[in-house]
Amino acid sequence: MTSSTSQNPDWEEVTTAVSPSVVAIQVTTAQGGGEGSGVVIDTDGHIVTNNHVVSGAESVSVTLSDGRLYEAEIVGTDPTTDLAVVKLKDAPDDLQPASIGDSDTVAVGEPVLAVGNPLGLANTSTTGIVSALDRPVSASGEDTSDVVVTNAIQIDAAVNPGNSGGPLFDAEGNVIGITSSIASLSSGQSQSGSIGLGFAIPVNLAKNISAQLIENGTAEHAFLGVNLTDASATADGVTRRGAEVAAVSDGSPAADAGIRTGDVIVAIGDDAVNGAESLTAFVREREAGEQETLTLVRDGSSQTVDVTFATRPADEQSSSGGDSVVPGDGQSQQDGQGDGQEDGQGDGQGQQGDGSDQSQPNNIPDWLQKLFEEQNQG
């Protein structure tokens, strides 16, 4: 798309090229209204955004980068991944869809550009780098039954309320993620702005879900059939973090693969699993019918099992994704809820009357959270 490269990014050139594909989204709800961002993905007027931007909307309007305003309709939403697709009514014939990249090729340290509508300031661009990959982030959605777990792209580009649903670009102007959430310092304080901890849904997941939403209005998710808890296990003199199996559902893909209670899953394919939420997010990235090799530790020895993911059963059709995370107190919770929601919030101006958003990514370690709280109290 541009002559800009990762080694020599030309952000002026990239921003000029990609801005026409980025939109500002305004919604009205029974509680008030809110704002967010989105990215045009085709000439028919389909736009990808976050579910929490449009969920519960009574009306949706979209402003293009040149100021033209259009009404839009919600094509489909997926609370499980916090993704949604809206479509412009009477879409113009000069729409410029974004170039979609490949999030599997993203590397830590590469430069990125976030474009969106932070705090209602449309056409805002910020730059930074990829700080980490496969960062497990859990978030509560528009109600307590909606829980999002994503192995997100972590970035330090400044993103703020209103950036939700906007695209994250690489140095060549390809979309590599959908900006979805930011971290805050403590539960007792409101988020005043970016602290350099932003998170984006990988675009490969967004491509899969948006295609399903456009075709069917809903999206299916892979199902493993386990309850999980964080754990570590030692095999061959090496100790690794993983996800311990607390229970296996009868007739599930996990049961068919011979996975047992007490097994600690430490890898899925070539990806290391560092906890229950990590494995949950990796499973959600897969499709029903896809096969994968899981590495697990059982009775002190490492072994592999092959699993074929199924479609989530009808009686499991909730945002939990069919599997569950078991927190330390033994009380079963929905996927990704984990041990607390104290350390983050969504970056979108959601459906609340005050423009706040209920998303709560759980990504800051407890020791770091306590340090933040001590510093704030001091």
C-alpha positions in Angstrom: 0.0 0.0 0.0 2.8 2.4 0.9 6.6 2.6 0.7 6.7 2.7 4.5 8.4 -0.3 6.1 8.9 -1.7 9.6 12.5 -0.7 9.5 11.7 2.8 8.2 8.1 3.7 9.0 6.7 6.8 7.2 3.7 7.5 9.5 2.6 10.6 7.5 2.3 8.5 4.3 0.6 5.6 6.2 -1.9 7.8 8.0 -2.9 9.6 4.7 -3.4 6.2 3.1 -5.4 4.5 5.8 -7.5 7.3 7.3 -10.4 7.0 4.8 -11.0 3.4 6.0 -11.4 4.5 9.7 -14.8 5.7 11.0 -16.3 7.2 14.1 -19.3 5.4 15.5 -22.1 7.1 17.6 -24.8 5.1 19.3 -28.0 5.9 21.2 -29.3 3.5 23.9 -32.0 3.4 26.5 -29.3 4.6 29.0 -28.0 7.4 26.9 -25.3 6.9 24.2 -21.7 6.5 23.5 -19.0 6.6 20.9 -16.4 4.3 19.4 -14.5 3.6 16.3 -14.6 1.1 13.4 -12.9 0.1 10.2 -14.4 -0.4 6.7 -13.7 -3.9 5.4 -15.5 -3.9 2.0 -17.2 -1.7 -0.5 -20.6 -2.9 0.5 -20.3 -0.8 3.7 -19.5 -3.4 6.3 -17.6 -2.1 9.3 -15.9 -4.1 12.0 -16.0 -2.7 15.6 -16.3 -3.9 19.2 -19.4 -5.5 20.5 -19.3 -3.2 23.5 -19.5 -0.2 21.3 -22.9 -1.1 19.7 -24.4 -3.6 22.1 -27.9 -2.4 23.1 -27.9 0.4 20.6 -31.3 1.7 19.5 -29.6 3.6 16.6 -26.2 3.7 15.1 -24.6 6.4 13.0 -21.2 6.4 11.3 -19.1 9.4 10.4 -16.5 8.9 7.6 -13.1 10.5 7.8 -14.3 13.3 5.4 -17.2 14.2 7.7 -20.0 12.5 5.8 -22.6 11.0 8.2 -24.6 7.8 7.5 -27.1 5.7 9.4 -26.0 2.1 10.0 -27.6 -1.2 11.0 -26.1 -3.9 13.2 -25.4 -7.0 11.1 -24.3 -9.2 14.0 -22.6 -9.2 17.4 -20.4 -11.7 19.2 -20.0 -11.0 22.9 -17.6 -13.9 23.3 -14.9 -12.1 21.3 -16.2 -8.5 21.8 -16.6 -8.1 18.0 -19.4 -6.8 15.9 -20.2 -5.8 12.3 -22.4 -2.9 11.3 -23.3 -1.9 7.8 -23.9 1.6 6.3 -27.4 2.2 4.9 -27.1 3.7 1.4 -23.4 3.2 1.4 -21.5 5.5 -1.0 -19.7 4.0 -4.0 -16.3 5.6 -3.0 -15.7 3.7 0.2 -12.1 2.7 0.8 -11.8 -0.6 2.6 -8.7 -1.2 4.7 -6.0 -3.6 3.7 -6.2 -6.6 6.1 -2.9 -8.0 7.3 -1.9 -11.2 9.1 -1.6 -11.0 12.9 0.3 -14.3 13.0 3.3 -12.5 11.5 3.3 -9.7 14.0 6.5 -9.4 16.1 7.2 -7.8 19.4 9.0 -4.4 18.9 7.5 -3.7 15.5 6.0 -0.2 15.0 2.2 0.3 15.0 -0.3 3.0 14.3 -3.7 3.3 16.1 -6.4 5.4 14.4 -9.8 6.2 15.9 -12.2 8.4 17.8 -10.8 8.9 21.3 -13.0 11.0 23.6 -14.9 12.0 20.5 -11.8 13.4 18.7 -12.3 11.8 15.3 -9.4 11.0 13.0 -6.8 10.8 15.8 -3.6 8.9 15.1 -1.1 7.6 17.7 2.0 5.5 17.2 4.0 3.0 19.3 5.3 -0.5 19.2 4.0 -4.0 19.8 4.8 -4.5 23.5 3.8 -8.2 23.8 1.9 -10.9 22.0 -0.6 -13.5 23.2 -1.3 -11.4 26.3 -4.2 -13.1 28.1 -6.8 -10.4 28.7 -10.2 -11.1 30.3 -13.0 -8.6 30.3 -16.6 -8.4 31.4 -19.0 -7.3 28.7 -22.3 -5.4 28.8 -23.6 -7.6 31.5 -22.0 -10.0 33.9 -22.8 -13.1 31.8 -20.7 -11.8 28.9 -17.0 -12.5 29.4 -14.3 -11.9 26.8 -11.0 -13.8 26.9 -8.5 -12.8 24.2 -4.8 -13.5 23.7 -4.3 -9.9 22.7 -1.7 -7.8 21.0 -0.3 -5.5 23.7 0.7 -2.0 22.5 2.1 1.2 24.0 0.5 3.5 21.4 -1.8 5.9 23.3 -5.4 4.7 23.1 -8.3 6.2 25.2 -12.0 5.9 25.6 -13.5 6.0 22.1 -10.7 4.1 20.4 -12.6 0.9 20.9 -13.3 -0.9 17.6 -10.7 1.1 15.7 -8.0 -0.5 13.7 -4.4 -1.1 14.6 -2.1 -0.8 11.6 1.4 -2.0 10.9 4.0 0.2 9.2 2.8 -0.8 5.7 -0.8 0.2 6.4 -2.3 -3.2 7.0 -4.8 -3.8 9.8 -3.2 -6.2 12.3 -5.7 -5.8 15.2 -8.9 -4.2 16.5 -8.2 -1.9 19.5 -10.4 -3.1 22.3 -9.3 -2.2 25.8 -6.8 -0.5 28.1 -5.5 -1.1 31.6 -6.0 1.2 34.5 -4.0 1.4 37.7 -6.5 0.5 40.4 -10.1 -0.3 41.1 -10.6 2.7 43.3 -9.7 5.3 40.7 -11.2 6.3 37.4 -9.2 5.9 34.3 -7.8 9.3 33.3 -6.2 8.2 30.1 -3.7 5.9 28.5 -0.9 4.6 30.6 0.8 2.8 27.7 -1.0 -0.5 28.2 -3.4 -1.0 25.4 -4.7 -4.2 23.9 -6.0 -5.2 20.4 -7.9 -8.3 19.2 -5.7 -10.0 16.6 -7.0 -9.4 13.1 -7.0 -13.0 12.1 -9.6 -13.7 14.8 -11.5 -10.6 13.7 -11.5 -11.8 10.1 -13.0 -15.2 11.1 -15.7 -13.7 13.3 -16.7 -10.9 11.0 -17.1 -13.3 8.1 -19.4 -15.4 10.2 -21.4 -12.4 11.4 -21.8 -11.1 7.8 -23.0 -14.5 6.6 -25.1 -15.7 9.5 -25.5 -12.8 12.0 -23.9 -15.0 14.7 -20.5 -16.8 15.2 -19.6 -20.3 16.3 -16.7 -21.0 18.6 -14.5 -24.0 19.1 -15.2 -26.1 22.2 -12.8 -28.2 24.2 -15.0 -29.2 27.2 -12.9 -28.6 30.3 -12.8 -26.7 33.5 -9.4 -25.1 34.0 -7.3 -23.5 36.7 -3.9 -21.9 36.7 -1.1 -24.3 37.7 2.5 -25.3 37.1 4.0 -28.7 36.4 7.4 -30.4 36.3 8.5 -32.9 33.8 12.0 -34.0 32.8 13.5 -31.6 35.3 11.7 -28.5 33.8 8.9 -26.7 35.5 6.4 -24.8 33.4 3.2 -22.8 33.9 0.1 -24.3 32.4 -3.7 -24.9 32.7 -4.7 -27.7 35.0 -7.8 -29.7 34.1 -10.3 -29.6 37.0 -13.0 -31.4 35.1 -13.7 -32.9 31.7 -17.2 -32.9 30.2 -18.5 -36.3 29.0 -18.5 -36.7 25.2 -16.4 -33.6 24.7 -13.4 -33.2 22.4 -11.2 -33.3 25.5 -12.8 -36.6 26.7 -12.4 -38.1 23.2 -8.7 -37.1 23.2 -8.1 -38.9 26.5 -7.5 -35.7 28.6 -7.9 -36.4 32.3 -8.6 -34.5 35.4 -5.3 -33.4 36.9 -3.5 -33.1 33.6 -1.6 -29.8 33.2 -1.8 -28.5 29.6 1.4 -26.5 28.9 1.2 -26.0 25.1 -1.2 -25.9 22.2 0.5 -26.5 18.9 3.7 -24.4 19.0 2.2 -21.9 21.5 3.1 -22.1 25.2 0.1 -22.0 27.6 0.8 -19.9 30.7 -2.5 -20.4 32.5 -6.2 -21.1 32.2 -7.1 -17.9 30.5 -4.3 -18.4 28.0 -5.6 -21.8 26.9 -9.2 -20.6 26.8 -8.2 -17.8 24.4 -6.1 -20.1 22.2 -9.1 -22.4 21.9 -11.4 -19.6 20.9 -9.0 -18.7 18.1 -9.6 -22.1 16.6 -12.5 -23.2 14.4 -14.8 -26.2 15.0 -13.4 -29.2 13.2 -9.8 -28.0 13.5 -7.3 -30.4 14.8 -4.5 -29.5 17.2 -1.8 -31.1 19.3 -1.8 -30.4 23.1 1.2 -30.9 25.2 0.4 -31.9 28.8 2.1 -33.1 31.9 0.7 -36.2 33.6 2.2 -37.9 36.6 5.5 -36.1 36.1 6.0 -36.9 32.5 5.3 -34.9 29.3 3.1 -36.3 26.5 1.1 -35.1 23.6 -2.5 -35.7 22.6 -4.4 -34.8 19.4 -7.7 -33.1 19.8 -10.4 -32.2 17.3 -12.4 -29.2 18.4 -16.2 -29.3 18.1 -18.8 -26.7 17.8 -20.0 -25.4 21.2 -23.1 -27.5 22.1 -26.5 -25.7 22.1 -26.8 -25.9 25.9 -23.4 -24.2 26.2 -24.3 -21.2 23.9 -23.3 -18.5 26.3 -20.5 -16.1 26.3 -18.5 -18.5 28.4 -17.5 -20.4 25.3 -18.4 -23.7 26.9 -15.2 -24.1 28.9 -14.7 -22.5 32.3 -11.9 -21.1 34.5 -11.9 -22.2 38.1 -10.5 -19.4 40.3 -8.4 -20.1 43.4 -11.4 -20.3 45.8 -12.8 -23.3 44.0 -15.9 -21.4 42.9 -16.5 -22.0 39.2 -16.7 -18.8 37.1 -17.2 -18.1 33.5 -14.2 -18.2 31.1 -11.7 -15.5 31.7 -13.3 -13.9 34.7 -10.4 -15.1 36.8 -9.7 -13.8 40.3 -10.7 -10.2 39.8 -11.4 -7.3 37.5 -9.6 -4.6 39.4 -6.9 -3.7 37.0 -8.3 -2.5 33.8 -11.2 -1.1 31.8 -12.3 -0.9 28.2 -11.1 1.9 26.1 -14.5 2.5 24.4 -17.1 5.0 25.3 -19.7 2.4 25.8 -23.4 2.2 26.4 -23.6 3.9 29.7 -25.1 7.4 30.1 -21.8 8.8 31.2 -19.9 7.3 28.3 -18.1 4.7 30.5 -17.5 1.1 29.5 -17.7 -2.0 31.6 -14.9 -4.0 30.0 -12.3 -5.0 32.5 -9.1 -6.6 31.1 -7.4 -8.7 33.8 -3.8 -8.6 32.8 -1.7 -6.9 35.5 0.0 -9.4 38.0 -1.2 -9.1 41.6 2.2 -8.0 42.8 2.3 -5.1 40.3 -1.3 -4.2 41.1 -0.5 -4.0 44.8 2.5 -1.8 44.0 0.3 0.6 42.0 -2.2 0.8 44.9 0.6 1.5 47.5 2.0 4.3 45.3 -1.4 5.8 44.8 -2.1 5.7 48.5 1.3 7.3 49.2 
